[in-house]
Amino acid sequence: MNAERLIEKAKEARTFAYVPYSDFAVGAALLAKNGQVFSGCNVENGAYSPSICAERTAFSKAVSEGVREFEAIAIVGGPCDKEPENMCPPCGVCRQVMQEFCDPKTFMIYLNDGSRTVSYRLEELFPAGFVL
């Protein structure tokens, strides 16, 4: 699956975001090595810390279904009911989750602002993650 298709899946996932507090919807589409795509959206909570990012939602869905090898993720985010205007890179917690399951040298992260896409290897965005 190419980056464009993965970004479209992330945009679709974004429409399901539950964001009554921030009004900032994020969608993610995670490509497993077996070709499956797991989507995720952010889900906020009034207590804030129980909120979960789109990226971690996608990883949780995949891991809970026995999938633990991944190639890439696309992330799209911005104010609800608007086309994204800025890149929405993963937070530090999400980067560490990626570090748990992905090869930092090969795992690709695609960010889209509505008009252009940039790509990074995980090691570029998270050069010193915790590893066992």
VMD Tcl script that builds the backbone (N, CA, C; Angstrom):
set m [mol new atoms 396]
animate dup $m
set s [atomselect $m all]
$s set {name element resname resid chain x y z} {
  {N N MET 1 A 0.858 -1.171 0.000}
  {CA C MET 1 A 0.000 0.000 0.000}
  {C C MET 1 A 0.909 1.240 0.000}
  {N N ASN 2 A 0.585 2.183 -0.851}
  {CA C ASN 2 A 1.406 3.392 -0.936}
  {C C ASN 2 A 0.988 4.419 0.123}
  {N N ALA 3 A 1.838 5.440 0.293}
  {CA C ALA 3 A 1.612 6.462 1.313}
  {C C ALA 3 A 0.293 7.192 1.091}
  {N N GLU 4 A -0.051 7.492 -0.154}
  {CA C GLU 4 A -1.302 8.216 -0.441}
  {C C GLU 4 A -2.523 7.466 0.068}
  {N N ARG 5 A -2.560 6.174 -0.185}
  {CA C ARG 5 A -3.707 5.359 0.246}
  {C C ARG 5 A -3.764 5.283 1.772}
  {N N LEU 6 A -2.606 5.176 2.399}
  {CA C LEU 6 A -2.548 5.127 3.850}
  {C C LEU 6 A -3.032 6.454 4.452}
  {N N ILE 7 A -2.681 7.552 3.833}
  {CA C ILE 7 A -3.141 8.863 4.290}
  {C C ILE 7 A -4.659 8.980 4.156}
  {N N GLU 8 A -5.208 8.477 3.065}
  {CA C GLU 8 A -6.668 8.497 2.900}
  {C C GLU 8 A -7.351 7.716 4.015}
  {N N LYS 9 A -6.778 6.582 4.390}
  {CA C LYS 9 A -7.331 5.781 5.487}
  {C C LYS 9 A -7.254 6.557 6.809}
  {N N ALA 10 A -6.156 7.304 7.010}
  {CA C ALA 10 A -6.018 8.119 8.225}
  {C C ALA 10 A -7.074 9.230 8.245}
  {N N LYS 11 A -7.314 9.831 7.090}
  {CA C LYS 11 A -8.342 10.877 7.009}
  {C C LYS 11 A -9.723 10.305 7.340}
  {N N GLU 12 A -9.999 9.100 6.855}
  {CA C GLU 12 A -11.279 8.450 7.169}
  {C C GLU 12 A -11.392 8.204 8.671}
  {N N ALA 13 A -10.328 7.698 9.274}
  {CA C ALA 13 A -10.343 7.406 10.713}
  {C C ALA 13 A -10.560 8.677 11.527}
  {N N ARG 14 A -10.031 9.776 11.055}
  {CA C ARG 14 A -10.152 11.069 11.742}
  {C C ARG 14 A -11.610 11.470 11.947}
  {N N THR 15 A -12.484 11.047 11.053}
  {CA C THR 15 A -13.897 11.427 11.150}
  {C C THR 15 A -14.582 10.800 12.367}
  {N N PHE 16 A -13.971 9.785 12.970}
  {CA C PHE 16 A -14.561 9.109 14.120}
  {C C PHE 16 A -14.021 9.628 15.461}
  {N N ALA 17 A -13.109 10.590 15.418}
  {CA C ALA 17 A -12.499 11.099 16.650}
  {C C ALA 17 A -13.552 11.615 17.625}
  {N N TYR 18 A -13.310 11.357 18.900}
  {CA C TYR 18 A -14.162 11.863 19.977}
  {C C TYR 18 A -13.352 12.934 20.701}
  {N N VAL 19 A -13.627 14.200 20.383}
  {CA C VAL 19 A -12.790 15.300 20.865}
  {C C VAL 19 A -13.621 16.486 21.390}
  {N N PRO 20 A -14.482 16.252 22.386}
  {CA C PRO 20 A -15.330 17.346 22.871}
  {C C PRO 20 A -14.568 18.429 23.633}
  {N N TYR 21 A -13.341 18.180 24.036}
  {CA C TYR 21 A -12.591 19.136 24.850}
  {C C TYR 21 A -11.612 19.959 24.025}
  {N N SER 22 A -10.935 19.346 23.084}
  {CA C SER 22 A -9.929 20.071 22.295}
  {C C SER 22 A -10.431 20.489 20.924}
  {N N ASP 23 A -11.449 19.788 20.411}
  {CA C ASP 23 A -11.934 20.021 19.047}
  {C C ASP 23 A -10.820 19.803 18.027}
  {N N PHE 24 A -9.856 18.925 18.352}
  {CA C PHE 24 A -8.720 18.634 17.484}
  {C C PHE 24 A -8.748 17.144 17.169}
  {N N ALA 25 A -9.191 16.812 15.968}
  {CA C ALA 25 A -9.378 15.419 15.562}
  {C C ALA 25 A -8.140 14.882 14.848}
  {N N VAL 26 A -7.723 13.681 15.242}
  {CA C VAL 26 A -6.564 13.037 14.636}
  {C C VAL 26 A -6.965 11.640 14.181}
  {N N GLY 27 A -6.498 11.270 13.008}
  {CA C GLY 27 A -6.693 9.920 12.497}
  {C C GLY 27 A -5.354 9.308 12.148}
  {N N ALA 28 A -5.256 7.998 12.320}
  {CA C ALA 28 A -4.032 7.285 11.989}
  {C C ALA 28 A -4.390 6.003 11.248}
  {N N ALA 29 A -3.511 5.599 10.353}
  {CA C ALA 29 A -3.662 4.326 9.658}
  {C C ALA 29 A -2.316 3.622 9.723}
  {N N LEU 30 A -2.309 2.447 10.333}
  {CA C LEU 30 A -1.105 1.677 10.607}
  {C C LEU 30 A -1.036 0.487 9.665}
  {N N LEU 31 A 0.045 0.397 8.900}
  {CA C LEU 31 A 0.236 -0.696 7.945}
  {C C LEU 31 A 1.090 -1.783 8.577}
  {N N ALA 32 A 0.512 -2.967 8.715}
  {CA C ALA 32 A 1.248 -4.120 9.227}
  {C C ALA 32 A 2.045 -4.771 8.095}
  {N N LYS 33 A 3.064 -5.515 8.477}
  {CA C LYS 33 A 3.885 -6.195 7.463}
  {C C LYS 33 A 3.083 -7.225 6.683}
  {N N ASN 34 A 1.989 -7.728 7.261}
  {CA C ASN 34 A 1.166 -8.705 6.555}
  {C C ASN 34 A 0.156 -8.050 5.604}
  {N N GLY 35 A 0.202 -6.711 5.499}
  {CA C GLY 35 A -0.685 -5.986 4.587}
  {C C GLY 35 A -1.948 -5.447 5.219}
  {N N GLN 36 A -2.266 -5.868 6.440}
  {CA C GLN 36 A -3.461 -5.355 7.114}
  {C C GLN 36 A -3.253 -3.897 7.487}
  {N N VAL 37 A -4.345 -3.143 7.495}
  {CA C VAL 37 A -4.315 -1.753 7.936}
  {C C VAL 37 A -5.224 -1.620 9.145}
  {N N PHE 38 A -4.693 -1.023 10.192}
  {CA C PHE 38 A -5.443 -0.776 11.413}
  {C C PHE 38 A -5.586 0.725 11.565}
  {N N SER 39 A -6.831 1.173 11.679}
  {CA C SER 39 A -7.067 2.614 11.813}
  {C C SER 39 A -7.282 2.967 13.271}
  {N N GLY 40 A -7.087 4.243 13.569}
  {CA C GLY 40 A -7.320 4.719 14.921}
  {C C GLY 40 A -7.650 6.196 14.906}
  {N N CYS 41 A -8.354 6.636 15.921}
  {CA C CYS 41 A -8.654 8.060 16.107}
  {C C CYS 41 A -8.396 8.395 17.566}
  {N N ASN 42 A -8.243 9.678 17.838}
  {CA C ASN 42 A -8.068 10.057 19.232}
  {C C ASN 42 A -9.415 10.027 19.951}
  {N N VAL 43 A -9.353 9.632 21.215}
  {CA C VAL 43 A -10.545 9.516 22.050}
  {C C VAL 43 A -10.236 10.226 23.367}
  {N N GLU 44 A -10.865 11.392 23.549}
  {CA C GLU 44 A -10.606 12.196 24.734}
  {C C GLU 44 A -11.462 11.759 25.915}
  {N N ASN 45 A -11.065 12.240 27.093}
  {CA C ASN 45 A -11.770 11.943 28.325}
  {C C ASN 45 A -11.716 13.186 29.196}
  {N N GLY 46 A -12.774 13.455 29.937}
  {CA C GLY 46 A -12.820 14.627 30.792}
  {C C GLY 46 A -11.703 14.669 31.823}
  {N N ALA 47 A -11.178 13.528 32.214}
  {CA C ALA 47 A -10.072 13.469 33.164}
  {C C ALA 47 A -8.726 13.651 32.462}
  {N N TYR 48 A -8.734 13.831 31.190}
  {CA C TYR 48 A -7.620 14.095 30.283}
  {C C TYR 48 A -6.590 12.971 30.180}
  {N N SER 49 A -5.957 12.560 31.267}
  {CA C SER 49 A -4.904 11.549 31.118}
  {C C SER 49 A -5.409 10.205 30.579}
  {N N PRO 50 A -6.672 9.815 30.777}
  {CA C PRO 50 A -7.133 8.574 30.144}
  {C C PRO 50 A -7.361 8.701 28.626}
  {N N SER 51 A -7.216 9.903 28.086}
  {CA C SER 51 A -7.367 10.082 26.638}
  {C C SER 51 A -6.323 9.240 25.911}
  {N N ILE 52 A -6.635 8.849 24.684}
  {CA C ILE 52 A -5.702 8.035 23.911}
  {C C ILE 52 A -5.559 8.636 22.515}
  {N N CYS 53 A -4.343 8.686 22.068}
  {CA C CYS 53 A -4.043 9.235 20.745}
  {C C CYS 53 A -4.455 8.260 19.649}
  {N N ALA 54 A -4.626 8.777 18.456}
  {CA C ALA 54 A -5.003 7.956 17.304}
  {C C ALA 54 A -3.979 6.861 17.030}
  {N N GLU 55 A -2.716 7.205 17.139}
  {CA C GLU 55 A -1.652 6.250 16.849}
  {C C GLU 55 A -1.709 5.065 17.812}
  {N N ARG 56 A -1.871 5.372 19.103}
  {CA C ARG 56 A -1.928 4.290 20.092}
  {C C ARG 56 A -3.204 3.471 19.954}
  {N N THR 57 A -4.287 4.108 19.506}
  {CA C THR 57 A -5.508 3.347 19.233}
  {C C THR 57 A -5.242 2.317 18.143}
  {N N ALA 58 A -4.603 2.735 17.067}
  {CA C ALA 58 A -4.303 1.818 15.957}
  {C C ALA 58 A -3.383 0.688 16.409}
  {N N PHE 59 A -2.334 1.018 17.152}
  {CA C PHE 59 A -1.426 -0.019 17.641}
  {C C PHE 59 A -2.146 -0.976 18.584}
  {N N SER 60 A -2.981 -0.449 19.474}
  {CA C SER 60 A -3.711 -1.300 20.412}
  {C C SER 60 A -4.632 -2.265 19.684}
  {N N LYS 61 A -5.313 -1.772 18.656}
  {CA C LYS 61 A -6.185 -2.651 17.874}
  {C C LYS 61 A -5.377 -3.767 17.234}
  {N N ALA 62 A -4.242 -3.416 16.646}
  {CA C ALA 62 A -3.416 -4.413 15.965}
  {C C ALA 62 A -2.868 -5.447 16.945}
  {N N VAL 63 A -2.279 -4.978 18.017}
  {CA C VAL 63 A -1.661 -5.893 18.985}
  {C C VAL 63 A -2.718 -6.782 19.620}
  {N N SER 64 A -3.907 -6.232 19.899}
  {CA C SER 64 A -4.969 -7.040 20.502}
  {C C SER 64 A -5.484 -8.114 19.551}
  {N N GLU 65 A -5.156 -7.991 18.265}
  {CA C GLU 65 A -5.540 -9.006 17.278}
  {C C GLU 65 A -4.345 -9.864 16.871}
  {N N GLY 66 A -3.242 -9.762 17.630}
  {CA C GLY 66 A -2.095 -10.636 17.412}
  {C C GLY 66 A -1.071 -10.155 16.404}
  {N N VAL 67 A -1.207 -8.938 15.925}
  {CA C VAL 67 A -0.279 -8.404 14.926}
  {C C VAL 67 A 0.749 -7.535 15.634}
  {N N ARG 68 A 2.039 -7.803 15.356}
  {CA C ARG 68 A 3.105 -7.077 16.052}
  {C C ARG 68 A 4.254 -6.660 15.158}
  {N N GLU 69 A 4.059 -6.719 13.859}
  {CA C GLU 69 A 5.104 -6.292 12.929}
  {C C GLU 69 A 4.507 -5.269 11.975}
  {N N PHE 70 A 5.179 -4.102 11.875}
  {CA C PHE 70 A 4.602 -2.981 11.148}
  {C C PHE 70 A 5.604 -2.329 10.207}
  {N N GLU 71 A 5.070 -1.722 9.150}
  {CA C GLU 71 A 5.888 -1.058 8.144}
  {C C GLU 71 A 5.798 0.460 8.196}
  {N N ALA 72 A 4.581 0.989 8.426}
  {CA C ALA 72 A 4.384 2.433 8.291}
  {C C ALA 72 A 3.109 2.866 9.001}
  {N N ILE 73 A 3.040 4.174 9.255}
  {CA C ILE 73 A 1.827 4.780 9.793}
  {C C ILE 73 A 1.644 6.142 9.128}
  {N N ALA 74 A 0.396 6.487 8.852}
  {CA C ALA 74 A 0.045 7.817 8.347}
  {C C ALA 74 A -0.759 8.513 9.438}
  {N N ILE 75 A -0.485 9.805 9.628}
  {CA C ILE 75 A -1.147 10.570 10.680}
  {C C ILE 75 A -1.634 11.895 10.094}
  {N N VAL 76 A -2.914 12.197 10.342}
  {CA C VAL 76 A -3.517 13.441 9.866}
  {C C VAL 76 A -4.321 14.027 11.021}
  {N N GLY 77 A -4.119 15.314 11.299}
  {CA C GLY 77 A -4.854 15.919 12.397}
  {C C GLY 77 A -5.073 17.402 12.206}
  {N N GLY 78 A -6.100 17.904 12.872}
  {CA C GLY 78 A -6.393 19.329 12.828}
  {C C GLY 78 A -7.745 19.606 13.438}
  {N N PRO 79 A -8.119 20.879 13.502}
  {CA C PRO 79 A -9.422 21.242 14.067}
  {C C PRO 79 A -10.562 20.509 13.358}
  {N N CYS 80 A -11.563 20.121 14.140}
  {CA C CYS 80 A -12.718 19.414 13.573}
  {C C CYS 80 A -13.385 20.255 12.488}
  {N N ASP 81 A -13.993 19.573 11.550}
  {CA C ASP 81 A -14.754 20.202 10.479}
  {C C ASP 81 A -13.930 21.115 9.590}
  {N N LYS 82 A -12.605 20.939 9.582}
  {CA C LYS 82 A -11.721 21.702 8.698}
  {C C LYS 82 A -10.697 20.760 8.103}
  {N N GLU 83 A -10.239 21.095 6.908}
  {CA C GLU 83 A -9.114 20.350 6.335}
  {C C GLU 83 A -7.880 20.673 7.171}
  {N N PRO 84 A -7.045 19.690 7.445}
  {CA C PRO 84 A -5.814 19.981 8.178}
  {C C PRO 84 A -4.972 21.023 7.442}
  {N N GLU 85 A -4.322 21.882 8.208}
  {CA C GLU 85 A -3.454 22.912 7.633}
  {C C GLU 85 A -2.011 22.760 8.092}
  {N N ASN 86 A -1.778 21.915 9.093}
  {CA C ASN 86 A -0.445 21.716 9.643}
  {C C ASN 86 A -0.169 20.233 9.811}
  {N N MET 87 A 1.097 19.890 9.872}
  {CA C MET 87 A 1.486 18.515 10.138}
  {C C MET 87 A 1.148 18.206 11.598}
  {N N CYS 88 A 0.868 16.960 11.885}
  {CA C CYS 88 A 0.516 16.528 13.233}
  {C C CYS 88 A 1.419 15.349 13.611}
  {N N PRO 89 A 2.650 15.635 14.026}
  {CA C PRO 89 A 3.566 14.543 14.360}
  {C C PRO 89 A 3.152 13.829 15.641}
  {N N PRO 90 A 3.559 12.581 15.807}
  {CA C PRO 90 A 3.184 11.821 17.003}
  {C C PRO 90 A 3.842 12.387 18.266}
  {N N CYS 91 A 3.122 12.293 19.372}
  {CA C CYS 91 A 3.667 12.732 20.658}
  {C C CYS 91 A 4.746 11.750 21.118}
  {N N GLY 92 A 5.428 12.093 22.185}
  {CA C GLY 92 A 6.494 11.243 22.702}
  {C C GLY 92 A 6.016 9.879 23.151}
  {N N VAL 93 A 4.843 9.812 23.783}
  {CA C VAL 93 A 4.303 8.522 24.218}
  {C C VAL 93 A 4.047 7.626 23.006}
  {N N CYS 94 A 3.459 8.193 21.956}
  {CA C CYS 94 A 3.197 7.411 20.745}
  {C C CYS 94 A 4.499 6.957 20.081}
  {N N ARG 95 A 5.505 7.817 20.095}
  {CA C ARG 95 A 6.804 7.446 19.518}
  {C C ARG 95 A 7.403 6.268 20.280}
  {N N GLN 96 A 7.241 6.250 21.605}
  {CA C GLN 96 A 7.758 5.125 22.379}
  {C C GLN 96 A 6.985 3.851 22.070}
  {N N VAL 97 A 5.669 3.950 21.886}
  {CA C VAL 97 A 4.886 2.767 21.496}
  {C C VAL 97 A 5.393 2.235 20.155}
  {N N MET 98 A 5.660 3.133 19.215}
  {CA C MET 98 A 6.215 2.707 17.930}
  {C C MET 98 A 7.549 2.011 18.131}
  {N N GLN 99 A 8.379 2.533 19.024}
  {CA C GLN 99 A 9.686 1.951 19.321}
  {C C GLN 99 A 9.547 0.520 19.839}
  {N N GLU 100 A 8.473 0.245 20.588}
  {CA C GLU 100 A 8.249 -1.089 21.142}
  {C C GLU 100 A 8.052 -2.150 20.061}
  {N N PHE 101 A 7.430 -1.766 18.943}
  {CA C PHE 101 A 7.018 -2.750 17.952}
  {C C PHE 101 A 7.672 -2.608 16.578}
  {N N CYS 102 A 8.411 -1.530 16.337}
  {CA C CYS 102 A 8.877 -1.237 14.990}
  {C C CYS 102 A 10.387 -1.091 14.928}
  {N N ASP 103 A 10.945 -1.410 13.792}
  {CA C ASP 103 A 12.365 -1.187 13.559}
  {C C ASP 103 A 12.544 0.299 13.265}
  {N N PRO 104 A 13.239 1.037 14.127}
  {CA C PRO 104 A 13.369 2.487 13.938}
  {C C PRO 104 A 14.066 2.879 12.635}
  {N N LYS 105 A 14.866 1.980 12.090}
  {CA C LYS 105 A 15.598 2.282 10.854}
  {C C LYS 105 A 14.721 2.162 9.606}
  {N N THR 106 A 13.642 1.379 9.704}
  {CA C THR 106 A 12.823 1.146 8.513}
  {C C THR 106 A 11.369 1.600 8.647}
  {N N PHE 107 A 10.854 1.731 9.872}
  {CA C PHE 107 A 9.449 2.102 10.059}
  {C C PHE 107 A 9.243 3.540 9.590}
  {N N MET 108 A 8.279 3.726 8.681}
  {CA C MET 108 A 8.013 5.037 8.086}
  {C C MET 108 A 6.811 5.708 8.740}
  {N N ILE 109 A 6.938 7.021 8.942}
  {CA C ILE 109 A 5.867 7.850 9.489}
  {C C ILE 109 A 5.538 8.898 8.431}
  {N N TYR 110 A 4.289 8.882 7.949}
  {CA C TYR 110 A 3.834 9.833 6.934}
  {C C TYR 110 A 2.921 10.859 7.599}
  {N N LEU 111 A 3.247 12.127 7.414}
  {CA C LEU 111 A 2.437 13.218 7.954}
  {C C LEU 111 A 1.875 14.012 6.788}
  {N N ASN 112 A 0.618 14.404 6.892}
  {CA C ASN 112 A -0.033 15.135 5.809}
  {C C ASN 112 A -0.751 16.356 6.379}
  {N N ASP 113 A -0.614 17.495 5.695}
  {CA C ASP 113 A -1.265 18.732 6.146}
  {C C ASP 113 A -2.442 19.119 5.268}
  {N N GLY 114 A -2.937 18.189 4.502}
  {CA C GLY 114 A -4.060 18.464 3.611}
  {C C GLY 114 A -3.633 18.709 2.181}
  {N N SER 115 A -2.392 19.177 1.994}
  {CA C SER 115 A -1.925 19.439 0.627}
  {C C SER 115 A -0.595 18.767 0.303}
  {N N ARG 116 A 0.180 18.446 1.319}
  {CA C ARG 116 A 1.453 17.781 1.040}
  {C C ARG 116 A 1.752 16.748 2.121}
  {N N THR 117 A 2.610 15.830 1.776}
  {CA C THR 117 A 3.004 14.755 2.677}
  {C C THR 117 A 4.508 14.793 2.884}
  {N N VAL 118 A 4.922 14.605 4.120}
  {CA C VAL 118 A 6.338 14.436 4.429}
  {C C VAL 118 A 6.495 13.083 5.096}
  {N N SER 119 A 7.673 12.506 4.978}
  {CA C SER 119 A 7.910 11.198 5.573}
  {C C SER 119 A 9.193 11.217 6.392}
  {N N TYR 120 A 9.167 10.419 7.445}
  {CA C TYR 120 A 10.306 10.264 8.338}
  {C C TYR 120 A 10.453 8.796 8.697}
  {N N ARG 121 A 11.671 8.369 8.950}
  {CA C ARG 121 A 11.884 7.088 9.601}
  {C C ARG 121 A 11.740 7.350 11.099}
  {N N LEU 122 A 11.281 6.354 11.837}
  {CA C LEU 122 A 11.079 6.519 13.274}
  {C C LEU 122 A 12.350 7.019 13.956}
  {N N GLU 123 A 13.506 6.527 13.553}
  {CA C GLU 123 A 14.756 6.940 14.198}
  {C C GLU 123 A 15.039 8.433 14.025}
  {N N GLU 124 A 14.461 9.058 12.988}
  {CA C GLU 124 A 14.641 10.495 12.794}
  {C C GLU 124 A 13.825 11.298 13.802}
  {N N LEU 125 A 12.624 10.812 14.127}
  {CA C LEU 125 A 11.753 11.520 15.065}
  {C C LEU 125 A 11.976 11.104 16.516}
  {N N PHE 126 A 12.626 9.961 16.707}
  {CA C PHE 126 A 12.806 9.427 18.059}
  {C C PHE 126 A 14.152 8.724 18.142}
  {N N PRO 127 A 15.232 9.501 18.162}
  {CA C PRO 127 A 16.567 8.895 18.090}
  {C C PRO 127 A 17.027 8.171 19.347}
  {N N ALA 128 A 16.361 8.365 20.459}
  {CA C ALA 128 A 16.837 7.756 21.711}
  {C C ALA 128 A 15.695 7.159 22.521}
  {N N GLY 129 A 14.911 6.295 21.895}
  {CA C GLY 129 A 13.809 5.664 22.610}
  {C C GLY 129 A 14.301 4.618 23.586}
  {N N PHE 130 A 13.448 4.278 24.549}
  {CA C PHE 130 A 13.765 3.236 25.506}
  {C C PHE 130 A 13.687 1.880 24.811}
  {N N VAL 131 A 14.705 1.072 24.987}
  {CA C VAL 131 A 14.709 -0.282 24.422}
  {C C VAL 131 A 15.192 -1.244 25.487}
  {N N LEU 132 A 14.739 -2.476 25.379}
  {CA C LEU 132 A 15.170 -3.511 26.339}
  {C C LEU 132 A 16.471 -4.129 25.890}
}
mol reanalyze $m
mol bondsrecalc $m
mol representation Tube
mol addrep $m
